[in-house]
Amino acid sequence: MKYLYFLLAFLMFTACSNYGDKIVVDKTEIYYKDGVTKEQAETLGQYLKEAEFTDNNEKSVQLTKDANNGNFIFRMVVDQAYANDKQYDAMYTMFARNLAVAMNKPVDFELCDSGFNTLKTFKAEDISKFVNVGKTELLYTKNISEDELNSMTAYLEESNKSEDVPMTIELDKQNDTIIYRMVVKESYLNDASYEAIFKNYGTLLSREVFNGTPLQAEMCNDMMQTVKVVR
């Protein structure tokens, strides 16, 4: 969450009724409209406070609701350069996923310019879902089938019986190749022996979990950004 703050454009919107009603939490303005209740805005404010999003910097966000599917729409101002840089997408989707859990409803996440015009949208349906298997957080995209998810879950349940280390992994599938992404410690990124183990683990998953489907293993930082592809 804290990495996200450096990308924010810290400013308050000029007074305008089009932004909706407003509550303020630690100098963060939270506007809400289009079917969003004050109680829901307060729930958002409580989450942002607990996540240390609110602070002494004056900034504004907006919460609305999609009339067609009922999803919340969370809108936030960022510098346009950061909105266009794909390396930050994993961080934005992580934020949106955590926000959806806090709000107990799918959240579409919009990055906006200082005029509150939408620059980029992350739809809830495109954001990875997750399940917890023991101490492992397993993220998976809509490209992963139910059978593939169940196979990975069953494998983790069995292997976690003797594993007590928290892990965060993500599964995706592109061009008939499973993408296995795991958060690793920074010190391991240039460790040749660990890279060999990681590569062998990917080969094992391909064979024992995904019925021989090709698998690409990727090392990620704690914001789920790919740092190294292990070939």
N, C-alpha and C positions, 0 to 999 in steps of 0.2 A: 504493500500500500504506500509506503513512504516514498518509493521511487516515483510514484505517480505525481507527487506534489511538484516535482521539478518541471513537469510538463504543463502545469496549469497556468493559464493567464489569470493572474490575481487582479481582479477588478470587480466592481459592483455594477450591475446593470442600472441604467438610468430609470427613474420611476416611470412605469408604463403599465397600464392595466392589462395589456395583452399577455403579460407574463403570468398572470393569475394572482391568487392570494399568496400570502407570504408568512413564514415563520423564520426566526433567526436563531441559530445555534452557534455560539462561540464565534460571532462575526461572519458566519456563513449563512447567506440568504438562501432559503429553500422555497422556491415558488412552486405552486401546485394548482392544477386546473384539469378540465376535461374528465370529470368523474372521480378524481383523486380526492379523498377526504382529508381533513385536517389530521385525523388520527394516523392515517397512512403516511402523511408528510412527517409527522412526529416520529413514527417508526423509522423512517429513513434518517431523520436527524439523529436519533439515538444510535443507529448503526454507524453513521459517519463519525459520530463523537467517539464511540468505542474503538473504531478503526483508526483514530487519531487523524482523520481527514480534516475535521474542524480544528482551527487554531486561531491565532491572533491576526492572521491575514484575512483581509476582507475579500470574499469571493462569492459567487452565486452559482446555483445549480437549479434545475427545474425537473419536476416529476409530473408526467402526464400519463394518460391511459389511451391505448389504441382502441378505438370504438369497434373494430372488427373482431379482434381476437382476445381483447381484454388484457393484453400484456401491458405492464408498466413500460414507460419510456423515460429513461434517465438521461438528461442532457447536461453536458459539462463543457465549459470553454477551455480550449487548449491552444497553444501556439500552432499555427497551420503546418509548420515544418514537421512537428512531431506527429501530427495527424497523418501526414503523408508517408512517414517512415515506417515501413512494415516491421522493423525490428521491435517496435513497441506493441504490436498487435497482441502478442501473447499476454502482455501485462494488462492491456485493456480488457481482454476477454476474461482474465482471472478476476479482475475487479467486478465485471458484470456478473460472473458466476456466483461470487460470494454475495453480491448484492441481492441476487435472486433468492438465495437461501434465506437471507435476512428478511426479505419482503414476502417470502412464501408465495411467490408468483413469478413467472418468467419475466425477464427484463430485457428490452431492447436498449442498447447503449449507443448514444449519439455523441460524437465529438463536434463541437461548434466553434465558430470563430467569434471574435469579440462583438460582432453584430448579432450573435445568436443564430447564425445561419449554419445549417448542418454541413459538416465537411466529410464525415464518414459515419456509417452505421454498422453496428454489429448486432445482427438479428439473434434473438434468443435461440431459434432453431438451429443456428449455425455454431453456437457456442458449445464446447464440450460439456457433457454431463459427467457425473462422477458417482462412484460407489466406494465405500470403505470396506476393505478386506483386511481384518485385523488392524495392524498399524500402517497398512498401505492404502494410500489414496489413489484410486484408479480412475483416471479421466478417460473418456472415450468420445469420439466424434460420431456424427450421424452416418459416417461411412463404414462404421464397424457393425457387422451383423449381430443379431442376438446370439447365434451359435458361437461366434468368435468371442463375444463378451463372456458368455457362460464358460467357455473353455479356459479363458484367461483367469476368470474368477476362481474356477475349480482348482487350477494349477496353483494360484496364490494361496488359496485356503490350505492346500496340502503342504506347500513349501513354508508357509508362515508358521506351521506348527513348531518348527525348529529355528525360526527367524524372529528376532525381537527388535529389529531396527526399523524405525519409521521410514517410509519411502513414498515418493510421489512419482507416478508414471502416467504416461498418456499413450493411447492407441489411436492411430488414424490409418486410413488406407487410401493409397493413391496409385492409379494405374496397376491394379492387382498386386500391389506390394504393401505389406503391413509396415507401418511406421511405428517403431517402438521408441519412445522418448522417456528419458529418466533424468531426474534432478540428481546431479552428482556434486560432491565437494570440489571447490575450485582447485584444491591441491592435487586432485586426481586427473585433471584435464590433460596434463602433459606427462602423466605417468604411463610409460609404455607397458608395464606389466598389468596395470589395471585396464588399460585399453584392450589388451589381449583377452583378459577375462571377460570384459564387456562384449567383445566380438563373439567369443565362444558362447556366451549366454544367449546372444541373439540367434545364433545357429541352433542352439538347443530349443528355443521357443518356436522357431520356424518348424522344426521337426516334430516336437512333442505336443505342441499346443495348437498350431495352425496347419497341421497336415501337409507340411512341405511348402506352404505358400512363402514366396520370397519375403524376407524381412530386412528392413533397414534400421539399424540401431543408431540413436542420436543421444549425445550427452547434452544436458541442458543446465542452465543456471537456475537459481531459485525463483526466477520469474517465468520459468518455462520457455525461455528463449534458447534455441539450439545454438550451442557453442562449437560442437564438433560432431561430424558424421563419421561413424566408425565403419570402415569398409574392409 
